[in-house]
Amino acid sequence: MKKNKPKTMGKNIDRDVELCRTTNARVSSQMMRTLVSHEIPFTQNWVRVTYNGAKEVCVISTHYNQYQRARRVLDHMEVVYRERMILHAV
């Protein structure tokens, strides 16, 4: 009798890495629009902190395999937005 292996989602689960952070809601909206227009999957979380007078920080994460592509896209954003985000290196 052959045993059936349990189905799993594979080894690519929980491979999300932090892409960037910002305290500015307008910048986070622009980042999300840019990522969506380039069809890059991401997640957005608002984390409560006290940082330079800010009460929340927007954390944008993406899958490990999409990080380089997402980083290139964000690097080409306008300087006004790039100055207000912290990009993380993997």
Secondary structure as GFF3:
##gff-version 3
##sequence-region A 1 90
A	DSSP	beta_strand	16	22	.	.	.	ID=ss1
A	DSSP	alpha_helix	25	37	.	.	.	ID=ss2
A	DSSP	beta_strand	43	51	.	.	.	ID=ss3
A	DSSP	beta_strand	54	63	.	.	.	ID=ss4
A	DSSP	three_ten_helix	64	66	.	.	.	ID=ss5
A	DSSP	alpha_helix	67	75	.	.	.	ID=ss6
A	DSSP	alpha_helix	79	82	.	.	.	ID=ss7
A	DSSP	beta_strand	86	87	.	.	.	ID=ss8
###
